[in-house]
Amino acid sequence: MSDILIVDDEKDIRELIADILRDEGFQTRMAANSDQAVAELNVGEPALMILDIWLKDSKMDGIDILKQVKRNNPDVPVVIISGHGNIEIAVAAIKQGAYDFIEKPFNIDQLLVVIRRAMETSRLRRENTTLKRGEARSGEMLGNSAQFRRLREQLDKVSKSNGRVMLTGEPGAGKELAARYVHAHSARARAPFITVPCATVEPEHLEEILFGRETPERGIEPGLLEQAHGGVIYFDEVADMPLGTQPKILRVLTEQQFQRAGGTDKVRVDLRVISSTNRDLAVEIAAGRFRQELYDRLNVVPVAVPSLSERRDDILLLAEHFIEHFHAAQGLPQRDLPEETLATLQAMSWPGNIRQLRNVIERVLILGDGTGPIQPAELESQGSAGASGDALALGPQITSLALREARELFEREYLLAQINRFGGNISRTAQFVGMERSALHRKLKSLGVVGGMRAEEEMMGK
């Protein structure tokens, strides 16, 4: 699961934390005692647990629950909160594996900083663990078109070198798959491949996640650069890297060493760097959002990844691959694609590229009756046929509405897409769309997307 489990015996505190986190785009569950907490863990592993150390009328206190979580759910970060905190309790919690300790009363902003950092660290650790284990991904480099063959020829040449690669292309076109192809066919194939999702990591936490940290309580916590030693570090959507972080990465590329946050020793690393972007970095440099020196270091070997609209001959092969994948992974029906359905797929607009095609196939297999070949009518709500160039494809759902209703529908879908893009983070969404955070909350509430912001500024302790 991707929610946060809040365990506190005081109802007001539980609900206040839950309301604040929901306003920030997180999903939450609540428990009032140790029995409820264990029951919720049995329902599904949360992404994060917020745990009060003192629980009235419970068989176990917070430390006991923490020990059980670290034994049975070691990947779940636990943030301990307490209104009776002292340094001994904090050290005991950290030694038992707690991610952090916050003493009540605490400020909402302080809580959110710790939670976001824990969620990002946990997500990146899980993603990279999954990739290291080689778990199945529907992400093979597949294609027979001339454009795809040219791309693979370029990647084969790049794989033989140790040069830095800059992959460019539209969102969903397969830039990360191309990066993994280079890694898998290189001399570093047995070493780690570590992804840095520059667009989704909180800017204020990126450096700690990259460089790691050292504290007396927790010791050394390696960052992503250190984890990638000997292998590949992949900067996904590097144009979103904060301007303040860019010179530090430039220094790492130059010196092949860095210091952890809070540390004094130099950490040496041997890395191959692959980056990707869907933006024109020349425009970003001219606007002062990207450093020319970093671009020169990263753009040693530029490789353009073609969009799906440039390789429509590969749609049948990709669609059949996704059908087989979902049949094997989810037990969905293995349905055929007749010629008229393939023609419809090839005529559709694919702004989301391969990722969109994958999603369309999955939805059709889930929502269909499960019998017989896939019919063109089943694709009508999944995209628009015949769209080309920069024209906006409008389906019957929107063209049948009055202007005001159509505008509201567009705004709702647009804002939902942006919120999903930034992992439910309201602050980053507001910054990207050019709105004040409070104004965005009001707009979302008026469109019925999420609830409004809570007005509370402090959370009081027991």
Secondary structure, DSSP 8 states (H G I E B T S, - for coil): ---EEEE-S-HHHHHHHHHHHHHTT--EEEESSHHHHHHHHHH---SEEEEES--TT-SS-HHHHHHHHHHH-TTS-EEEEESS--HHHHHHHHHTT-SEEEESSEEHHHHHHHHHHHHHHHHHHHHHHHHHTT---S------SHHHHHHHHHHHHHHTS---EEEE--TTSSHHHHHHHHHHTSTTTTS-EEEEETTTS-HHHHHHHHH-EEETTTEEE--HHHHTTTSEEEEETGGGS-TTTHHHHHHHHHHSEEE-BT--SEEE---EEEEEESS-HHHHHHTTSS-HHHHHHH-SEEEE---GGG-GGGHHHHHHHHHHHHHHHH--------HHHHHHHHHB--TTHHHHHHHHHHHHHHHS-S-SS--GGGGTTT--BT--TT-----HHHHTS-HHHHHHHHHHHHHHHHHHHTTT-HHHHHHHHT--HHHHHHHHHHTTSS-------EE---
